[in-house]
Amino acid sequence: MQIRISDGTQTIQIIVALPFSGRFSYISLTGERCTLSDMRFTIDEKPIDSSYIPRIVEEVSYIRGCPEGDIPNIQIEGHRAKTTQGIPIANSMRLTFHVQALPNARIIWHCPYLSVFTSSDGTVSGDGYKEFVMMRLDGEELEDNVLTLNGDTFRTTPDFKGWDAWKEGLKQGIDCEVIIGHEGNTVCMATENLGIAARSEIALPDDHGDLYVALTGDQCAITNIRVR
């Protein structure tokens, strides 16, 4: 974070290395023997480039040196801040990967998500992008899109030891497997991790186009992604 203070004749600049990049930062005004008034703030609509602030410490990486599978590893430090490339959905496929929640993960939706979508080039930023469903590994509040009719189910198994244990398990790191089936206008995804079983059945429109699945999430590192 860079802070620049100027009174028009003198400028002071400070660069601060934050312990986590996935949390909000705040600034307040204080002082000594003074009165502060007429305080205003504006927010620039255009984000700054990643090279705008000089780096003063090495970036913390939880994917560097980890095994890499069929597509590159990703580290996600904000809600859907990064997404893998799209993987074409076959009639029957198995997606495996390793996930580790970041140290500052604290709530159950700090976990991997799976997005089923279509676009012209198989990316979430491509022309004609439409998301049909987004399923979270925690199984709660499966988010859907008005373009589809979804039959989502979520249940606990005897292996479930409570949400605190589930979150701690993700911080320790686990291997995940997602089974995906596609026939006609229906796609089904199912996975079970740390006692949480989640399943999503997606009814697609007739003009759904080419289908892809991508991994995203919040406050987690996803590595060794393999497609079978």
Secondary structure, DSSP 8 states (H G I E B T S, - for coil): -EEEEE-SS-EEEEE---S-SSS--------SS----S------SS---TTSS---S----SSTTS---SB--EEE-STT------EE--SEEEEEEEEEE-TT--STTSSEEEEEEE-SSSSTTSTT-EEEEEEETT-SS-EE-TT-EEEEEEEE-TT---HHHHHHHHHH-EEEEEEEEEETTEEEEEEEETTEEEEEEEE--TT--S-EEEEEESSEEEEEEEE-
